[in-house]
Amino acid sequence: MNLLEELQWRGIVYQQTDEEGTQQTLEKEKISLYCGVDPTADSMHIGHLLPFLTLRRFQKQGHRPIVLVGGATGLIGDPSGKSEERKLQTLEMVDYNVKCIQKQLESIFDFDSENGAIMVNNYDWAGSMDIVTFLRDYGKHVGVNYMLAKDTISSRLDTGISFTEFTYTILQAMDFLHLYENHNCKMQIGGSDQWGNITTGLELIRKMAPEGSKAFGLTIPLVTKADGTKFGKTESGAIWLDPEKTSPYEFYQFWINAADADVIKYLKYFTFLSREEIEVLEQSVKEEAHLRKAQKALGEEMTRLIHGVDALDQAIKISEALFSGEVKNLSAAEIKQGFKDVPSYEHTSGEDIGLVELLVAAKISPSKRQAREDVSNGAVYINGERVAETDYVLSSEDRIEDQFTIIRRGKKKYHLIKY
C-alpha cells in the first residue's frame, strides 16, 4: 500500500487537484510539501492536528515537511468559515502567538533527520512588502471574478467582507509561490475549507513560475462526531495543545471517552498505528467493547505524541486513582490536574477542623444532621479512606503536600479542600 492509498484507507483525503499527477510525482521523487496555521491564539487545539499529522505521514515516507506559521496572514484573518470580520490582532500579539505555536509543532515533527522539517513564518517575506509591489507583482495575476467564485468569499458577500479579508487568499497564494521558488515545495495540504486558498496558490504558480512548473494540492475532511456534535469541544470548551489550557489528564480523558462509533475513525486519522493494529482494535470494539481497548490505545498514542511519556504516565495514574478511589498517593500537581473541575472549598485558617463541621462549611452535606448521618453510614472518604467517626478531626496529617484534602461522598462525588 503506497502513501496515497494509505491516506485513502484512513479516510484522510477529501479533495486532490491532480490525483494522477500527485501519485506519479511521489513515485518518482521525494518532495517538499507544506501546511500552515495562522496564530489566532497562543495555542493550537486538536482541530488543527489532522493536517499536520498528515504532513508528518509524508515525512515518515521520506518527504520533507515545511511547517508554516502565518505571522503575516494572522494579521489579516482568513474569511473561511466566518460570517463576520475577525478582530484584528496587534503585531506583538501575533508574534507571541507564533512563538507559542512553533514550540507545539516541534513535538510533532522531526527537525534533525536527513529530511528534517523546516519551520517558516510568512511575515519574513510578506511583512515588509509595500502595497505597490503587492498589487503589481501579485494582484495583477488573480482576477476578481476568479476570487468571487471561491466559496470562502462568495459566502460572505451578503453579510459583507472587507478588502483586507478579500485579499487573504492572495497572501496565502504568495506563500505557496514563495515556498515553491525557494524550497522546491510542490504540494500544499490543508483542511477542506482551504481548497480555495490552495487552488489560488496553484494559479499563481502557473502564471508566475517557469513554464511547465507543476504543483499539487490535497485537502482533508472536516472531523465530525457520529452523534453530530462538534469534534474537539467539551462542556469546558476547546481541547487545547497547551497543557496550561488543557491539562494532559484532560487531554487523555478526551480521547479515551471517544464513542465506540468514532474511535476507529480517530485511530485512523490521528495515530500512526499500522493498519493491522487498528483492525485488531476494531475487532475488539465489535466483540469486547466494554474493555475499551481502542479508546485506551487512542488516549495513549495522542497524549504521548503531544505531551510526552511522563505526562502520559501521570494522566494514566490520575485516571486509575479516580476510578479506584485510591487517591492518597497522588501528588499535589496530579491533584491539580485531576480535580480541576470538581467543587472546592478553601479552609483559610489552616487549623484542625471537625469532619462534620467541614462537610457543612464546604456544602458537601446540607446540614450537620445529614453530615453525621453520611459519616456514620460510611459514605464519607478522606483521601480515599473511609471515615465513620462523627467526631473525627482533620489535621495536617490529612493534607496532601500540605495543600489539599480530597473528600468523597458516596461513590463518585468528589470535593477538594484547599489550604
C-alpha positions as a printed NumPy array, in Angstrom:
array([[  0.   ,   0.   ,   0.   ],
       [  1.593,   3.268,  -1.127],
       [  1.244,   6.538,   0.762],
       [ -1.813,   7.867,  -1.096],
       [ -3.536,   4.501,  -0.784],
       [ -2.869,   4.541,   2.952],
       [ -4.285,   8.074,   3.244],
       [ -7.38 ,   6.922,   1.347],
       [ -7.766,   3.917,   3.672],
       [ -7.508,   6.198,   6.682],
       [-10.217,   8.442,   5.202],
       [ -7.884,  11.423,   5.223],
       [ -8.193,  12.535,   1.579],
       [-11.091,  14.881,   0.795],
       [-10.023,  16.558,  -2.463],
       [ -6.971,  16.481,  -4.739],
       [ -6.146,  18.883,  -7.525],
       [ -4.459,  16.187,  -9.639],
       [ -4.563,  12.681,  -8.156],
       [ -2.732,  11.009, -11.054],
       [ -0.043,  13.697, -11.212],
       [  0.441,  13.569,  -7.438],
       [  0.848,   9.79 ,  -7.492],
       [  3.348,   9.874, -10.343],
       [  5.39 ,  12.614,  -8.666],
       [  5.503,  10.795,  -5.328],
       [  6.639,   7.608,  -7.067],
       [  9.485,   9.408,  -8.869],
       [ 10.887,  11.676,  -6.152],
       [ 10.901,  12.833,  -2.58 ],
       [  9.186,  16.204,  -2.445],
       [  8.873,  19.152,  -0.087],
       [  5.31 ,  19.993,   0.92 ],
       [  3.723,  22.349,   3.408],
       [  0.847,  23.039,   5.72 ],
       [  0.162,  26.299,   7.527],
       [ -1.623,  27.652,  10.561],
       [ -2.475,  31.225,  11.461],
       [ -1.569,  32.305,  15.018],
       [ -5.041,  33.492,  16.012],
       [ -4.394,  32.268,  19.587],
       [ -1.356,  31.366,  21.67 ],
       [ -2.114,  27.657,  21.303],
       [ -3.424,  25.262,  18.709],
       [ -6.335,  22.992,  19.58 ],
       [ -6.994,  19.461,  18.399],
       [ -8.971,  20.777,  15.427],
       [ -5.61 ,  21.873,  13.977],
       [ -3.965,  18.467,  14.324],
       [ -5.116,  16.397,  11.358],
       [ -3.423,  18.367,   8.532],
       [ -0.127,  18.486,  10.44 ],
       [ -0.268,  14.791,  11.331],
       [ -0.899,  14.081,   7.649],
       [  2.18 ,  16.152,   6.819],
       [  4.085,  14.035,   9.345],
       [  2.976,  10.875,   7.484],
       [  4.682,  12.26 ,   4.37 ],
       [  7.833,  12.893,   6.399],
       [  7.843,   9.292,   7.612],
       [  7.889,   8.264,   3.938],
       [ 10.979,  10.364,   3.237],
       [  9.409,  13.645,   2.079],
       [ 10.348,  16.992,   3.64 ],
       [  7.635,  18.894,   5.537],
       [  7.576,  22.666,   5.634],
       [  5.642,  23.942,   8.633],
       [  4.35 ,  27.471,   8.126],
       [  3.107,  29.714,  10.916],
       [  1.345,  32.725,   9.42 ],
       [  2.75 ,  35.772,  11.122],
       [  1.553,  37.889,   8.172],
       [ -1.73 ,  36.148,   7.326],
       [ -2.532,  36.07 ,  11.051],
       [ -2.546,  39.876,  10.991],
       [ -5.198,  39.814,   8.245],
       [ -7.574,  36.951,   9.04 ],
       [ -8.886,  34.146,   6.858],
       [-12.539,  34.752,   5.908],
       [-13.005,  30.971,   5.69 ],
       [-15.817,  29.671,   7.894],
       [-16.637,  33.101,   9.32 ],
       [-19.827,  35.111,   8.925],
       [-18.209,  38.361,  10.003],
       [-14.829,  40.083,  10.173],
       [-12.22 ,  38.758,  12.545],
       [-10.968,  41.084,  15.236],
       [ -7.515,  42.258,  14.179],
       [ -4.601,  41.441,  16.464],
       [ -1.566,  43.592,  17.143],
       [  1.847,  42.649,  15.752],
       [  3.044,  41.957,  19.305],
       [  0.141,  39.574,  19.96 ],
       [  0.717,  37.711,  16.715],
       [  4.453,  37.469,  17.327],
       [  3.854,  35.981,  20.781],
       [  1.33 ,  33.501,  19.366],
       [  3.782,  32.487,  16.633],
       [  6.442,  31.557,  19.193],
       [  3.958,  29.508,  21.245],
       [  2.623,  27.595,  18.245],
       [  6.08 ,  26.917,  16.825],
       [  7.02 ,  25.241,  20.114],
       [  3.959,  22.982,  19.911],
       [  4.732,  21.966,  16.336],
       [  8.214,  20.881,  17.394],
       [  6.646,  17.957,  19.281],
       [  5.036,  16.61 ,  16.101],
       [  7.867,  16.8  ,  13.548],
       [ 11.414,  15.527,  13.246],
       [ 13.684,  18.512,  12.56 ],
       [ 17.032,  16.711,  12.703],
       [ 16.88 ,  13.894,  10.151],
       [ 18.025,  13.985,   6.527],
       [ 14.533,  15.135,   5.53 ],
       [ 14.113,  17.255,   8.661],
       [ 11.173,  19.631,   8.83 ],
       [ 11.617,  23.316,   8.031],
       [  9.784,  25.945,  10.1  ],
       [  8.887,  29.193,   8.318],
       [  6.951,  32.373,   9.087],
       [  5.316,  34.178,   6.162],
       [  5.877,  37.538,   7.847],
       [  9.529,  37.126,   6.8  ],
       [  8.652,  37.662,   3.128],
       [  5.266,  39.411,   3.226],
       [  5.698,  41.698,   6.24 ],
       [  7.949,  44.255,   4.57 ],
       [  6.264,  44.225,   1.138],
       [  4.86 ,  47.579,   0.017],
       [  1.361,  47.886,  -1.408],
       [  2.523,  48.787,  -4.924],
       [  4.658,  45.641,  -5.159],
       [  1.757,  43.547,  -3.859],
       [ -0.653,  44.954,  -6.426],
       [  1.757,  44.923,  -9.41 ],
       [  3.529,  41.618,  -8.851],
       [  0.736,  39.516,  -7.389],
       [ -2.68 ,  41.185,  -7.519],
       [ -2.408,  41.536, -11.301],
       [ -2.372,  37.735, -11.714],
       [ -5.544,  36.975,  -9.728],
       [ -8.826,  38.022, -11.334],
       [-11.694,  39.435,  -9.278],
       [-14.182,  37.057, -10.917],
       [-11.868,  34.154, -10.053],
       [-11.838,  35.228,  -6.391],
       [-15.603,  35.828,  -6.281],
       [-16.131,  32.229,  -7.349],
       [-14.399,  30.99 ,  -4.185],
       [-16.841,  29.719,  -1.539],
       [-14.922,  31.437,   1.261],
       [-15.533,  34.798,  -0.423],
       [-18.913,  34.301,  -2.117],
       [-20.44 ,  33.123,   1.181],
       [-19.516,  36.474,   2.731],
       [-20.844,  38.778,   0.034],
       [-24.306,  39.094,   1.592],
       [-23.052,  39.773,   5.122],
       [-20.105,  41.869,   3.946],
       [-16.376,  41.363,   3.57 ],
       [-13.633,  43.972,   3.816],
       [-10.946,  44.421,   1.171],
       [ -8.475,  43.27 ,   3.843],
       [-10.024,  39.8  ,   4.185],
       [-10.826,  39.759,   0.45 ],
       [ -7.079,  39.793,  -0.269],
       [ -6.278,  36.991,   2.206],
       [ -6.397,  34.31 ,  -0.479],
       [ -3.73 ,  36.18 ,  -2.494],
       [ -1.464,  36.381,   0.549],
       [ -1.73 ,  32.645,   1.076],
       [ -1.172,  32.053,  -2.645],
       [  2.035,  34.092,  -2.291],
       [  3.137,  31.647,   0.417],
       [  2.794,  28.683,  -1.931],
       [  4.666,  30.517,  -4.708],
       [  7.438,  31.638,  -2.327],
       [  7.938,  28.116,  -0.977],
       [  7.816,  26.661,  -4.485],
       [ 10.531,  29.049,  -5.672],
       [ 12.74 ,  28.945,  -2.567],
       [ 12.241,  25.435,  -1.178],
       [ 11.08 ,  23.472,  -4.253],
       [  7.754,  22.948,  -2.421],
       [  5.414,  21.028,  -4.724],
       [  2.382,  20.432,  -2.544],
       [  0.128,  22.143,  -0.032],
       [ -2.019,  20.267,   2.488],
       [ -4.92 ,  21.855,   4.339],
       [ -8.389,  21.369,   5.768],
       [-11.335,  21.156,   3.385],
       [-12.051,  24.868,   3.994],
       [ -8.647,  25.714,   2.476],
       [ -9.427,  24.41 ,  -1.017],
       [ -9.963,  27.893,  -2.45 ],
       [ -6.713,  29.229,  -0.979],
       [ -4.738,  26.216,  -2.193],
       [ -6.047,  26.446,  -5.749],
       [ -5.296,  30.183,  -5.831],
       [ -1.708,  29.323,  -4.919],
       [ -1.567,  26.847,  -7.793],
       [ -2.95 ,  29.53 , -10.119],
       [ -0.193,  31.927,  -9.056],
       [  2.467,  29.249,  -9.607],
       [  1.031,  28.501, -13.054],
       [  1.211,  32.168, -14.051],
       [  4.419,  33.304, -12.344],
       [  6.717,  30.255, -12.157],
       [  8.632,  28.999, -15.228],
       [  6.559,  27.24 , -17.88 ],
       [  5.912,  23.6  , -17.07 ],
       [  6.09 ,  24.105, -13.305],
       [  3.924,  21.59 , -11.526],
       [  2.48 ,  21.677,  -8.019],
       [ -0.386,  19.953,  -6.236],
       [ -2.975,  20.422,  -3.522],
       [ -4.648,  17.987,  -1.138],
       [ -7.363,  18.729,   1.386],
       [ -8.508,  16.772,   4.415],
       [-12.105,  16.258,   5.551],
       [-13.664,  18.095,   8.441],
       [-13.539,  15.852,  11.515],
       [-17.048,  15.051,  12.715],
       [-18.583,  13.011,  15.542],
       [-21.133,  10.279,  14.94 ],
       [-23.717,  11.989,  17.177],
       [-23.49 ,  15.228,  15.206],
       [-21.847,  17.308,  17.949],
       [-18.71 ,  19.284,  17.18 ],
       [-15.395,  17.459,  17.383],
       [-12.867,  18.836,  19.866],
       [-15.394,  20.623,  22.052],
       [-16.376,  19.708,  25.605],
       [-18.523,  21.367,  28.245],
       [-15.429,  23.244,  29.428],
       [-14.532,  24.394,  25.91 ],
       [-11.933,  23.529,  23.283],
       [ -9.261,  20.863,  23.818],
       [ -6.013,  22.829,  23.553],
       [ -2.498,  21.519,  22.988],
       [ -1.136,  23.904,  25.647],
       [ -1.   ,  21.911,  28.923],
       [ -1.817,  25.087,  30.859],
       [ -5.109,  25.429,  28.987],
       [ -5.98 ,  21.722,  28.787],
       [ -4.023,  19.527,  31.202],
       [ -2.507,  16.265,  29.908],
       [ -5.032,  14.415,  32.099],
       [ -7.963,  16.27 ,  30.479],
       [ -6.384,  15.724,  27.066],
       [ -6.074,  11.977,  27.762],
       [ -9.633,  11.813,  29.076],
       [-10.995,  13.434,  25.929],
       [ -9.584,  10.664,  23.749],
       [-10.424,   7.69 ,  25.992],
       [-14.008,   8.939,  26.212],
       [-14.436,   8.652,  22.437],
       [-17.631,   6.864,  21.455],
       [-17.415,   3.363,  20.007],
       [-18.874,   4.786,  16.791],
       [-15.974,   7.268,  16.479],
       [-12.904,   5.612,  17.962],
       [-11.719,   3.605,  14.931],
       [-12.058,   6.652,  12.69 ],
       [ -9.982,   8.668,  15.159],
       [ -7.332,   5.935,  15.336],
       [ -7.044,   6.06 ,  11.542],
       [ -6.996,   9.854,  11.42 ],
       [ -4.73 ,  10.754,  14.302],
       [ -2.441,   7.855,  15.232],
       [  0.48 ,   6.206,  13.49 ],
       [ -0.666,   2.708,  14.415],
       [ -0.496,   0.288,  11.478],
       [ -3.495,  -0.987,   9.565],
       [ -3.068,  -4.388,  11.211],
       [ -3.018,  -2.892,  14.718],
       [ -6.106,  -0.779,  14.03 ],
       [ -8.014,  -3.735,  12.567],
       [ -7.327,  -5.745,  15.736],
       [ -8.695,  -2.861,  17.819],
       [-11.698,  -2.578,  15.5  ],
       [-12.478,  -6.238,  16.164],
       [-12.18 ,  -5.559,  19.884],
       [-14.784,  -2.792,  19.638],
       [-17.175,  -5.242,  17.995],
       [-16.569,  -8.192,  20.313],
       [-15.49 ,  -6.74 ,  23.686],
       [-16.432,  -3.064,  23.627],
       [-16.635,  -2.957,  27.45 ],
       [-12.835,  -3.347,  27.665],
       [-12.398,  -0.087,  25.685],
       [ -9.038,  -1.219,  24.31 ],
       [ -9.359,   1.035,  21.269],
       [-10.103,   4.109,  23.394],
       [ -7.151,   3.392,  25.686],
       [ -4.837,   2.971,  22.69 ],
       [ -6.113,   6.258,  21.241],
       [ -5.622,   8.136,  24.514],
       [ -2.124,   6.742,  24.99 ],
       [ -0.963,   7.436,  21.428],
       [ -2.249,  11.013,  21.359],
       [ -1.09 ,  12.014,  24.85 ],
       [  2.369,  10.554,  24.279],
       [  2.666,  12.379,  20.942],
       [  1.629,  15.828,  22.198],
       [  2.739,  15.824,  25.841],
       [  5.356,  13.064,  26.117],
       [  5.765,   9.819,  28.042],
       [  5.958,  11.359,  31.525],
       [  2.717,  13.304,  31.062],
       [  1.011,  10.167,  29.718],
       [  2.132,   8.135,  32.747],
       [  0.809,  10.877,  35.004],
       [ -2.546,  11.01 ,  33.177],
       [ -2.947,   7.219,  33.469],
       [ -2.04 ,   7.335,  37.173],
       [ -4.653,  10.033,  37.857],
       [ -7.295,   8.145,  35.854],
       [ -6.659,   4.885,  37.694],
       [ -6.691,   6.643,  41.072],
       [-10.032,   8.284,  40.37 ],
       [-11.532,   5.038,  39.053],
       [-10.407,   3.006,  42.077],
       [-10.8  ,   5.745,  44.677],
       [ -7.16 ,   5.248,  45.741],
       [ -6.246,   8.927,  45.602],
       [ -3.907,   9.216,  48.589],
       [ -0.789,   8.503,  46.505],
       [ -1.415,  11.357,  44.075],
       [  0.916,  14.337,  44.21 ],
       [ -0.349,  17.902,  44.584],
       [  0.464,  18.527,  40.898],
       [ -1.578,  15.49 ,  39.882],
       [ -4.468,  16.579,  42.085],
       [ -4.492,  19.989,  40.367],
       [ -4.956,  18.196,  37.041],
       [ -7.415,  15.514,  38.064],
       [ -9.604,  17.657,  40.296],
       [ -9.566,  20.849,  38.258],
       [-13.326,  20.892,  37.737],
       [-14.619,  19.358,  40.994],
       [-16.282,  21.542,  43.66 ],
       [-13.705,  23.025,  46.01 ],
       [-13.584,  24.789,  49.364],
       [-10.745,  26.821,  50.827],
       [-10.075,  26.309,  54.527],
       [ -8.419,  29.65 ,  55.126],
       [ -7.49 ,  29.341,  58.812],
       [ -5.373,  26.242,  58.188],
       [ -6.282,  24.95 ,  61.648],
       [ -7.614,  21.495,  62.51 ],
       [-11.348,  21.199,  61.834],
       [-14.004,  18.637,  62.706],
       [-15.173,  16.497,  59.809],
       [-18.874,  17.23 ,  60.356],
       [-18.182,  20.964,  60.54 ],
       [-16.119,  20.812,  57.34 ],
       [-18.776,  18.839,  55.442],
       [-21.302,  21.595,  56.157],
       [-18.899,  24.501,  55.559],
       [-17.826,  23.036,  52.202],
       [-21.504,  22.351,  51.3  ],
       [-20.76 ,  18.662,  50.876],
       [-23.649,  17.895,  53.233],
       [-26.592,  20.311,  53.624],
       [-26.763,  20.169,  57.443],
       [-24.918,  18.84 ,  60.487],
       [-27.594,  16.203,  60.951],
       [-27.14 ,  14.961,  57.38 ],
       [-23.344,  15.194,  57.735],
       [-23.378,  12.98 ,  60.829],
       [-25.655,  10.527,  59.04 ],
       [-23.362,  10.443,  55.986],
       [-20.299,   9.799,  58.146],
       [-21.886,   7.152,  60.368],
       [-23.269,   5.356,  57.299],
       [-19.746,   5.069,  55.868],
       [-20.458,   7.344,  52.9  ],
       [-17.55 ,   9.742,  53.523],
       [-13.951,   9.146,  52.472],
       [-10.881,  11.251,  53.25 ],
       [ -8.11 ,  10.837,  50.662],
       [ -9.659,   7.521,  49.639],
       [-10.026,   6.125,  53.179],
       [-13.49 ,   5.631,  54.681],
       [-14.039,   7.562,  57.923],
       [-17.061,   6.58 ,  60.031],
       [-16.375,   8.512,  63.248],
       [-18.571,  11.588,  63.569],
       [-16.083,  13.192,  65.979],
       [-13.174,  12.832,  63.523],
       [-10.945,  15.934,  63.329],
       [ -8.922,  16.69 ,  60.197],
       [ -5.328,  17.626,  60.943],
       [ -2.178,  18.314,  58.94 ],
       [ -1.767,  14.557,  58.507],
       [ -4.861,  14.563,  56.284],
       [ -3.292,  17.035,  53.871],
       [ -1.524,  16.006,  50.692],
       [  1.713,  18.015,  50.458],
       [  0.042,  20.41 ,  52.926],
       [ -2.104,  21.729,  50.071],
       [ -5.137,  19.503,  49.566],
       [ -7.548,  17.071,  51.163],
       [ -9.805,  15.026,  48.904],
       [-13.229,  14.234,  50.32 ],
       [-15.556,  11.822,  48.589],
       [-19.217,  11.468,  49.476],
       [-20.756,   8.337,  48.059],
       [-19.249,   6.586,  45.038],
       [-18.364,   9.474,  42.754],
       [-18.955,  12.853,  44.395],
       [-15.506,  14.319,  44.937],
       [-14.745,  17.615,  46.703],
       [-11.399,  19.325,  47.017],
       [-10.365,  21.088,  50.229],
       [ -7.622,  23.652,  49.658],
       [ -5.278,  25.096,  52.307]])
